[in-house]
Each structure stands twice: as structure tokens, then as C-alpha cells.
Amino acid sequence: SNMAPGEFSKMIAAQGGEDNAFTSYDYTSYHETVAADRLPMIMQMEADRMQNLQIMPETATPELSVVMNERQQRTDNNPEGRFGEKLRHILLPHHPYGVPVIGWKPEIEQLTAAKAAEFYKQHYAPNNAVVIISGDVTPEEVMRLAAAIYGPIPRGDIAPRKPVPPATNPKRHRFVMTDIGVEQAQLEFTAVVPSYSTQKNTEAYAYEVLSEALDGGEVGLLYRRLAVEQGLASGVETNYDPDARGDALFVIALTPQPGKTPQQLEKALQDQLQGIAQNGLDAKLVEAAKQRLERTAIFARDSLMMPGYAFGMALTTGHSVNDVEEWPDRIERVTADDVNAALRDLVANPHNLMAMLLPDSKATAAQREAVRPMLNRDMGIR
């Protein structure tokens, strides 16, 4: 490549565009937003990056310290970061999804320009990549450009992707971490459940509706029961992302009200989940959750980035354009019985972890202040 280090982003900024990148468990994404008439230029630059990247020690070493700083800020100096990393590692022992995406500190310290160059050679080729373009373009023009720009790049000798192994049960089901830097206790219940890739039928869609029914902000059932009626929680959030090559995590995260303990909240959560699983979720509530999910999907189509993300995540985790296009219909077909079956499975699921992050009750306010993380701006590397 005849482009100097750092010039890629400078050129895009000079054109009034922006670029960034991030890495997840299953893929790395490079994304740019530019005016539609700059599309040939940006495709050319990406094609160049795919085949001609020079990874030199003098440019790789400063980047490595950026990664190390990123880890320091987000994880090592951040109680929530340490808690999240430990939780995953306990929940998914000896599993690729139990290892932090950014890597453990000793591993990062061992990285070199040569290792990065080797990784680049193994993975960066047109037969191991997906190009997604969303915006004011015609499919014919995009196909013509793609053929002209990516067509000449030779295929790489890419090893087939190893399947993600099934998750093994954790040795323990409770984890409590006390940290001087924490001001507010947190409670997280996490279970390993099927994703789009590992579901037997359509249970991933049922889990999506279940997550929305239980959370859904202040209209969610758990918020109503634990925050409004019982006054135990100040925050209730569920999270389930089924885009993965392996299993996915279903998370219920709670913050206790001042004066209430996470232990009280844990007991109330378990009672609620068991009670709701026994009595079943009301069909009206399930219908409302489906409508909220479908509305979110309609809004996402209005943005430039969101459709790109949706297709990118699907195509890199083994799914098709069709899967994304049909998502609203598949959500629509989920019944209250499906959602209740998913909830019963969640409650009976042996692969779970109840985790608490607690403030250190002996710490003084000054000690706490001294260790609060100096979180400077997010550099966009995940």
C-alpha cells in the first residue's frame, strides 16, 4: 500500500466522513460513513487494506499500547469491567466466549507485529469477508464496483472456521465480588441459552419476546413487580442477543433501591420468575412486547448504520439476508405458549450464575473517590 500510517482516517475525515472499527467474539467490523459519490474511493481503500497492509513494529507498537490502555480503562481500573469479565469466565469456563474479546493482560503483553501480520495473512481475504453498503446507491452500481475493485484480489487459503463448542456447566452458581470503587450494589442473573445458530426450532425468537416482556423499560413486568409494587429495585434490565455462532446469554440485571439489599432483591427475583413461569405470561403482555420489538426494527431501518449492522452480524454468524428480512414475521409468529416455554426453560436452566457486585462497606468516601476510574473518552475499540 502507498498509504502512510494514519492516512486512511485522515482521508475520510477530509471528505467529511467518519470511520471506526470494533471486534466482537465472532467478527471484526470496519465501518465508514461517506457521501454516496465517494463510494468508489472508500471501496478502493478497503480493498487496499484487505491485501496490502504493512504491519511494521514502529506502527504496531504504539497501537499495542492503545489496546493496553483501553483494557486498563475499561476493565482493570473499572469495577464493573472487572466484574463483567470475571462473571463470563466463571459462567463459561474453558470456552472461547468466556475469554475477554480484548484479551487477558499477559496475552496482550506477548503480542508482536509479527504475530499480527501472521493473523492478517490467515484471515484477511475476500473469501472471508462480507461487504455491506447501505444508503443512496443502486444494487447494479454496487455490484459493478465490487466486481471491479474486489474481483482482482486473489482468494486467501483460509482454514474453515472451527465450530464453537457447546458451553460446559460452570463449577459454581454464585459469585460475589466486593469492590472499594463501587458505590451502588448490582445483581446479575445470567443463563446460557440457545442463539439463532444453536436453537432447535424457533426458541431464540421466543427468548427475544420474553426479554422484551420482562424488561421493556418501565412497561416491563419485572420492573412493575420489583420496582413499582415491591419498591425493591431502582433499575431492571434484561439483555439477550441471539446473533452468535455459539450459545447466547440471557441476562437480568438489577439495581437495589437505597436501603434494600441485593440479597432481598435476589430472593424477590427468584420468587417472581418461579411465579410467572408457573402461572404463565398473559397473552396481551406478550402481544405488546412483540409490537415494541417490531416498532424498534422499523425505526432501525430509518438509520444508515443499523441495517448494516443487522446484515453484518447475520452474515458473519452463519445466517442469510433472508433471516434478517424475515425477522419481523418470525417475531410475529411467536405465541404466548412459546414465550412461556422459554421462561420455564430459563427458570429450570442449570447453566446459570447469580452474581453480585457489592460496595465495600468498610471503605470511607475518600478511599472510594481515590479509586474511581479515570474514564477518559471512549476510543471506540471494543
C-alpha positions in Angstrom: 0.0 0.0 0.0 1.2 3.5 -0.7 -0.8 5.0 2.1 1.1 6.2 5.2 0.1 5.1 8.7 -2.9 7.1 9.9 -3.7 8.4 6.5 -6.8 6.2 6.0 -8.8 8.0 8.7 -7.4 11.4 7.7 -8.5 11.0 4.1 -12.1 10.0 5.2 -12.3 13.0 7.6 -11.0 15.3 4.8 -14.0 14.1 2.7 -16.4 14.9 5.6 -16.9 11.2 6.5 -16.1 9.2 9.6 -14.7 5.7 10.2 -14.2 3.3 13.1 -13.8 -0.4 13.8 -14.7 -2.9 16.5 -14.2 -6.5 17.3 -16.7 -8.9 18.8 -16.5 -12.7 19.6 -17.3 -13.8 16.1 -16.2 -11.0 13.7 -14.3 -7.7 13.3 -16.1 -4.8 11.6 -14.6 -1.8 9.8 -17.2 0.9 9.1 -17.3 4.2 7.3 -19.9 6.8 6.6 -19.2 8.9 3.5 -21.2 10.8 0.8 -22.6 8.4 -1.8 -20.4 9.7 -4.6 -17.3 8.8 -2.6 -18.3 5.1 -2.6 -15.7 4.0 -5.3 -12.9 5.7 -3.3 -13.8 4.1 0.0 -14.2 0.6 -1.6 -10.8 1.0 -3.2 -9.3 2.0 0.2 -10.9 -1.0 1.9 -9.7 -3.4 -0.9 -6.2 -1.9 -0.4 -6.4 -2.5 3.4 -7.5 -6.1 2.7 -4.4 -7.1 0.8 -1.6 -4.6 1.2 -1.5 -3.8 4.9 2.1 -3.4 6.2 2.3 -4.2 9.9 5.6 -2.7 11.0 7.0 -2.7 14.6 7.2 1.1 14.5 3.5 1.4 13.8 2.3 -1.7 15.6 4.0 -0.9 19.0 2.1 2.4 19.6 -1.2 0.7 18.6 -0.5 -2.1 21.1 -0.2 0.5 23.9 -3.6 1.9 22.8 -5.1 -1.6 23.3 -3.4 -1.9 26.6 -4.7 1.5 27.7 -8.2 0.5 26.5 -8.0 -2.6 28.7 -6.7 -0.6 31.6 -9.6 1.9 31.4 -12.5 -0.3 30.6 -11.6 -3.4 32.7 -8.6 -3.2 35.1 -9.5 0.3 36.5 -13.2 -0.2 36.3 -15.0 -2.3 38.9 -18.0 -3.0 36.6 -15.5 -4.1 33.9 -13.6 -6.4 36.2 -17.0 -7.9 37.4 -18.3 -8.5 33.9 -15.1 -10.2 32.8 -14.9 -12.4 35.9 -18.6 -13.3 35.6 -18.2 -14.5 31.9 -15.1 -16.5 32.8 -16.9 -18.3 35.7 -20.1 -18.9 33.6 -18.2 -20.2 30.5 -15.1 -22.0 31.7 -12.7 -23.2 29.0 -14.8 -21.7 26.3 -14.0 -19.0 23.7 -16.9 -16.8 24.8 -15.6 -16.9 28.4 -12.4 -15.1 27.4 -12.5 -11.3 27.0 -12.5 -10.1 23.4 -9.6 -7.7 24.1 -7.6 -10.5 25.7 -6.1 -11.0 29.1 -3.3 -8.6 30.1 -0.4 -11.1 30.0 -1.6 -12.1 26.4 -1.7 -8.5 25.2 1.9 -8.1 26.6 3.1 -11.0 24.5 1.7 -9.6 21.2 4.1 -8.5 18.4 3.9 -7.0 14.9 4.9 -10.4 13.5 2.0 -12.2 15.3 -0.4 -9.5 14.0 1.0 -9.9 10.4 0.5 -13.7 10.7 -3.1 -13.2 11.8 -3.7 -10.8 9.0 -2.3 -13.3 6.4 -4.6 -16.1 7.8 -7.8 -14.1 7.9 -7.9 -11.1 5.6 -9.1 -12.1 2.1 -12.3 -11.6 0.0 -13.5 -15.1 0.6 -13.5 -14.4 4.4 -15.2 -11.1 4.3 -18.7 -9.5 3.8 -19.1 -6.0 2.3 -22.3 -4.2 3.3 -23.4 -1.0 1.7 -26.4 0.9 2.8 -27.6 4.3 1.5 -28.3 6.2 -1.7 -26.9 3.6 -4.2 -28.3 1.2 -6.7 -27.6 -2.5 -6.5 -26.4 -2.6 -10.1 -23.8 0.1 -9.5 -22.6 -1.6 -6.2 -22.2 -5.0 -7.9 -20.2 -3.4 -10.8 -17.9 -1.6 -8.3 -17.5 -4.7 -6.2 -16.6 -6.9 -9.2 -14.1 -4.3 -10.5 -12.5 -3.5 -7.1 -12.6 -6.7 -5.0 -12.7 -9.1 -8.0 -9.0 -8.9 -8.8 -7.9 -9.7 -5.2 -6.8 -13.3 -5.0 -8.7 -15.7 -2.7 -6.9 -16.5 0.5 -6.1 -20.0 1.7 -8.4 -19.7 4.6 -8.9 -22.6 7.0 -12.6 -23.4 7.6 -14.0 -21.8 10.8 -13.9 -24.1 13.8 -17.4 -24.7 15.2 -18.0 -23.0 18.6 -18.0 -25.8 21.2 -21.1 -26.3 23.3 -20.8 -24.5 26.7 -19.9 -26.6 29.7 -21.7 -26.1 33.0 -19.9 -23.8 35.5 -18.5 -25.2 38.7 -20.3 -22.7 40.8 -23.6 -20.9 40.5 -23.0 -17.9 42.8 -20.3 -15.2 42.6 -20.0 -12.3 44.9 -17.4 -9.5 44.3 -16.8 -6.7 46.8 -15.0 -3.7 45.4 -13.9 -0.4 47.1 -14.6 1.5 43.9 -18.3 0.5 43.8 -20.9 2.9 45.0 -24.0 1.0 44.1 -24.6 -2.8 44.5 -25.6 -4.7 41.4 -27.2 -8.1 40.9 -27.0 -10.1 37.7 -28.7 -13.3 36.8 -27.2 -14.8 33.7 -28.1 -18.1 31.9 -26.6 -19.7 28.8 -29.5 -20.2 26.3 -29.8 -21.0 22.6 -28.9 -18.4 19.9 -30.2 -18.3 16.3 -27.4 -20.7 15.5 -27.9 -23.2 18.2 -31.7 -23.2 18.6 -33.5 -26.5 17.8 -36.7 -24.8 16.5 -37.6 -21.1 17.0 -36.9 -20.7 20.7 -34.4 -17.8 20.1 -37.3 -15.7 18.8 -39.3 -16.7 21.9 -36.4 -15.6 24.1 -36.3 -12.2 22.3 -40.0 -11.7 23.1 -39.5 -12.9 26.7 -36.7 -10.4 27.2 -38.8 -7.6 26.0 -41.8 -8.7 28.1 -39.8 -8.9 31.3 -37.9 -5.7 30.7 -39.3 -3.3 28.1 -38.2 -0.3 30.3 -40.9 0.8 32.7 -43.6 -1.2 30.9 -41.8 -4.5 31.6 -43.3 -7.0 34.0 -40.2 -7.3 36.3 -39.9 -3.5 36.6 -43.6 -3.3 37.5 -43.3 -6.1 40.1 -39.9 -5.4 41.7 -39.6 -1.6 41.3 -43.2 -0.2 41.4 -45.1 -2.7 43.5 -42.4 -4.0 45.9 -40.1 -1.0 45.9 -37.0 -3.2 46.0 -35.3 -2.3 42.7 -34.4 1.1 41.2 -33.3 -0.4 37.9 -34.3 -3.6 36.0 -32.8 -4.5 32.7 -32.8 -7.7 30.6 -30.4 -8.4 27.8 -30.4 -11.2 25.2 -28.6 -11.0 21.8 -29.1 -14.2 19.7 -26.6 -13.2 17.0 -23.8 -15.6 17.7 -22.2 -18.7 16.3 -22.4 -20.4 19.7 -24.9 -20.2 22.5 -26.1 -16.8 23.8 -26.5 -15.2 27.2 -29.8 -14.2 28.8 -29.1 -11.5 31.4 -31.4 -10.0 34.1 -29.5 -7.1 35.8 -31.0 -5.3 38.8 -30.0 -2.4 41.0 -31.4 -2.3 44.5 -33.3 0.7 45.9 -31.3 2.7 48.5 -31.8 0.8 51.8 -32.6 -2.5 50.2 -30.0 -5.3 49.9 -29.1 -7.3 46.8 -29.9 -10.4 48.9 -33.6 -9.2 49.3 -33.7 -8.5 45.6 -32.3 -11.9 44.6 -35.0 -13.7 46.7 -37.7 -11.5 45.1 -36.4 -12.1 41.6 -36.3 -15.8 42.1 -39.9 -15.8 43.6 -41.1 -13.7 40.7 -39.5 -15.8 38.0 -40.9 -19.0 39.5 -44.4 -17.5 40.0 -44.5 -16.1 36.4 -43.3 -19.4 35.0 -46.0 -21.3 36.9 -48.9 -19.0 36.0 -47.7 -18.1 32.5 -47.3 -14.7 30.9 -50.6 -13.1 29.9 -51.2 -13.2 26.1 -51.9 -9.4 26.0 -48.5 -8.7 27.6 -46.8 -11.0 25.0 -48.6 -9.2 22.2 -47.5 -5.8 23.5 -43.8 -7.0 23.7 -43.9 -8.2 20.1 -45.3 -4.9 18.9 -42.5 -3.0 20.8 -39.9 -5.2 19.2 -41.3 -4.8 15.7 -41.5 -1.0 16.2 -37.8 -0.9 17.1 -37.0 -2.8 13.9 -38.9 -0.2 11.8 -37.1 2.7 13.5 -33.7 0.9 12.9 -34.5 0.8 9.1 -34.6 4.6 9.2 -31.0 4.9 10.2 -28.0 4.3 7.9 -25.9 2.2 10.3 -28.4 -0.1 11.9 -29.4 -2.2 8.8 -25.7 -2.5 8.0 -25.1 -3.9 11.5 -28.0 -6.3 11.3 -26.9 -7.8 8.0 -23.2 -7.8 9.0 -23.9 -9.7 12.2 -26.2 -12.2 10.5 -23.8 -12.9 7.6 -20.7 -13.4 9.8 -22.5 -15.7 12.3 -23.8 -18.1 9.7 -27.2 -16.6 8.6 -28.6 -15.2 5.5 -30.1 -11.9 4.2 -33.4 -13.8 4.2 -33.1 -14.4 8.0 -32.8 -10.6 8.6 -35.7 -9.8 6.1 -38.0 -12.3 7.7 -37.2 -11.4 11.3 -40.4 -9.3 11.9 -42.6 -12.2 10.5 -40.8 -14.7 12.8 -41.3 -12.5 15.8 -45.0 -12.1 14.8 -45.4 -15.9 14.7 -44.2 -16.3 18.3 -47.1 -17.3 20.6 -47.7 -16.8 24.3 -47.2 -20.6 24.7 -43.7 -20.3 23.0 -42.7 -17.5 25.4 -43.9 -19.4 28.4 -42.0 -22.5 27.3 -38.9 -20.3 27.0 -39.5 -18.9 30.5 -39.9 -22.3 32.1 -36.6 -23.4 30.4 -34.9 -20.3 31.7 -36.1 -20.9 35.3 -35.1 -24.6 35.1 -31.8 -23.9 33.2 -28.9 -25.5 35.2 -26.3 -23.3 33.3 -26.7 -20.1 35.2 -24.9 -17.8 37.5 -26.2 -15.4 40.2 -23.6 -12.7 40.6 -23.4 -9.7 42.9 -21.1 -6.7 42.9 -21.1 -5.1 46.3 -19.6 -1.8 47.7 -17.0 -2.3 50.4 -19.0 -1.3 53.5 -15.8 -0.5 55.4 -14.4 1.9 52.8 -14.6 5.7 53.5 -15.9 8.1 50.9 -12.4 9.5 50.4 -11.0 6.0 49.8 -13.7 5.3 47.3 -13.2 8.5 45.4 -9.4 7.8 45.1 -10.1 4.6 43.2 -12.9 5.7 40.9 -11.8 5.1 37.4 -10.4 8.0 35.4 -12.6 7.1 32.4 -11.5 9.3 29.6 -13.1 9.2 26.2 -14.2 6.0 24.7 -11.8 5.3 21.8 -14.2 3.0 20.0 -12.1 -0.2 20.2 -14.1 -2.9 21.9 
